[in-house]
Amino acid sequence: MEKRILMGFFALLINAHLLFGQDIQASQVPSVVINNFHKSFSNASDVEWKLQGDLFKVEFETGFLSTDHDAWYDKGGKLIEHKEEISKNDLPSAVRTTIKKDYNNYRVDDVKKVTKGKQVVYTLELKSVREELKVAFDANGKLLSKVLD
């Protein structure tokens, strides 16, 4: 049994780059991806590239307060997904209204705006004395998912 667990652990380690990405140099990223990234995020700083499966993930910061971003591009340079850290005050008013109505005793933390194509989802953590929730809302304040953390 120990041997099986050990083999599983090593298999996970070997394949971890598929889940978490393999760090790569910008010189290893296709120029079309780099060019499209610079067009979309000309003020990016602290840029780090990873290869996740067949997608190029770029982690970077923008602005005076160093807002965190993650973006995924395909090999052709198409932006597949963009995740950015935002303030709870930047949530759409409908989302803030839903939180105030349904989760009034919770503290809002780790707010992100996730864009995939034309779909925008807001993810965040809600924390109370008794529990922590990870939730996702659409721009109209509709709860899309709720997971006990």
N, C-alpha and C positions, 0 to 999 in steps of 0.2 A: 504494500500500500504506500509506504514512504517513497518507494521508487517511482510509482505512478504520479504522486503529488509533485515530486521533484522534476519529473519529465514535463508535467503540465506547466510548472513554473518557468522552466527554461523555454518552452514553446511560447509562452506568453511574452517573455522577455525578447525573444527573437522577433516576434510579430508586433511588438509594442509600437514600432514606428508607423504601422498602418493606422493605429488608433490615435496616437499622439503626434505623429509627424516626425519627420527626420529633418533636422536643421540642415539648411543648404546655404551656399553663398549666392548672392544676387547674380553672379556670373553664370550660375547654373539654371537660372530662370529664363525662359524664352523672352526675347526682346519685346514681342507683342504684349506679353503679360506685364513686363516692366513699364512699357510705354503707356498702356491703359491705366495702370496703377497711378503713374505720375500725373496723367490727365485728370483722373478723378480725385486724387488726394495730393495736390501739389505742395501742400504745407506739412506733409508727414515728416516725422522725425523718429529717431530710435527704431528704425525699420529692421525687422527680423523675418526671414523667409523660412518656411518649412514645406516639405513635400508630404501631403497626406493622401495616400492612394494615388489617384491621378489628378488631384487638385493641388494648386499652389496656394498655401495659406500665408498671408502676410500679417504680422502683428506690428502695430505702430501707434504713435501718439500724435495728437494735433492740439494746437492752441496753447495759450498761455498757461492753462491749468493742466496740461498734459492729459487730455482725454484719451482713454484707451480705445483702440479699434482692433477688430479682426476682420479680414476680408479673404474670401476664397475665389480663385480664378481657375477657369479651365485652361487647357493647353493652348486654346485659340485666343486667349486673352479676355474672354467674357467673364464679367463679374457675376458669380453665382450667388453669393451671400455676403452681407455686410452686417457686422454686429458692432454697435458702439455704445459705450457707457454714456448715460445721460443722467441728469438730475431728476429727482422725483417731481420737481416743479415743471420740467419739460414734458411730462406725460400729458397726453391729450386730456382735456377737461372731463370727457366722458369716463375715462379710466380713473381719474382722481375722484370723481363722484361715486363710482362703484366701490372704490376702496373705502371711502369715507362712510358709505352706507352699509356695506357688508363686512368690512374689516376695520372698524373704527378703533378697536383696542390693539391694533397691530402697528408695529413700526415698519416703515418701508426702507428696504436696503437693496443694494446691488441691482440697480435699475439699468436695463439695456433695451435698446431699440434694435430689432433684428429685421433686416430687409432681405427677402428672397424674391427676386423678380419684382412684381408689383405688390406683393403681399408684405405688410408690415405687422409685426407682432411685438408687443412689449412684455419683457420678462422681468420678474423681480422676486425678491424674497420678502415675505411678511413674517415678522417675528412678534410673538407675544410672550408673556411669562410662561405659558404652558407649552407652546409649540412653535415650530418654524415651518412655513409653507413656501414652496416654489410655485409661482403662478405665472400664467401667460394670459394676456388680454389682447383683443383686437383694438383698433383705434376708436371703436364705438363703445368700448367699455364691456364688451361681452367676454366672460370668462371662457378661455379656450382649454386650459388645463390647470389642475391643482394637484400637487404632490406633497405629501407630508415629508419633511426633510429630517 
